[in-house]
Amino acid sequence: MVTNIIVIPLSNLIIYTGILALALGNIPWVSLMVAKALSLMVWFLNTFIHWMGALPFSVSRGIVISLPESLILYLILITGAVFISGKKKMWLFISLSLMILLSGIFLQERLMHASGSTIIVYDVRETGLTDFTAGGKSILVGGLSALKDPFFHETMMKSRWNEKVNGLFEFQNPLPLSCSRSFYYGGFFYKKGNFISFRGKKIVILDKTIPVKAVRKMEVDYLIVSGNPKIKLRDMMKHFIPGLVILDASNPLWKVKAWIKEAHGLGVRCYSVSVSGAFREEF
């Protein structure tokens, strides 16, 4: 509200000043003065918005509303206003019915996110980072240095808003890939070394070398290749039978292309984050 008191009048003034600058373009010194005034107002507008946005509790975040939900909200406001002005019970009944409908939609979304699970391998430059989300909780595994990147931080927040993850402004349980101890969390995630079990899915994150415990061929749902290991895909297949090989963004592009070519020759399903963007799987 406070921002709008300044922004709305100033934005209108900027529009009219821009029109004036075009109209007086043939008058050298007048058009120059108007253009400088326009530039100053635009700078002040942007600076003011960023300053207000940086103040504590000045911006509402984590609210994700779809188009149908927005339409229902507008209908609730309209029917509520009609009821207040006309005092007809029919409009009150319609408004309350729409409120119940909207509450039901929100509840359904919550239940869907509570029962669903998501694996995301992010496309972070020269970094491998995988997010395991289930029931409003999440685990990050990989290069945690990416969390210092403001752009990635914002992307991460938006992903968590969509997933209805609790603790939107904190990264829950960031776990380095190098962590060798056993880690169990929330009844849905177990990690020991490079081996991960997540909601019935078997995942191996292969970095540097083949894990010592991989003495025989192991069937896994996802084999995530990270950290530019000096291993050929053919040698990986001697130890694993993956449903999908995922090449994360920590691998150099030239090597990724070589692995993809090798995968086609072996008939192995392969997905490159660097080439195709972030990998996301819901189940």
Secondary structure, DSSP 8 states (H G I E B T S, - for coil): -HHHHHHHHHHHHHHHHHHHHHHTTTSHHHHHHHHHHHHHHHHHHHHHHHHHHHSTT-S--S----HHHHHHHHHHHHHHHHHHHH--HHHHHHHHHHHHHHHHHHHHHHHHHHH-EEEEE--BTTB-EEEEEETTEEEEEE-GGGGG-HHHHHHHHHHHHHHT-SSTTS--SEEETT--S-EEETTTEEEETTEEEETTEEEEEE-SS--TT--S-EEEEEEEE-S--S--HHHHTTTEEEEEEEE-TTS-HHHHHHHHHHHHHHT--EEEHHHH--EEEE-
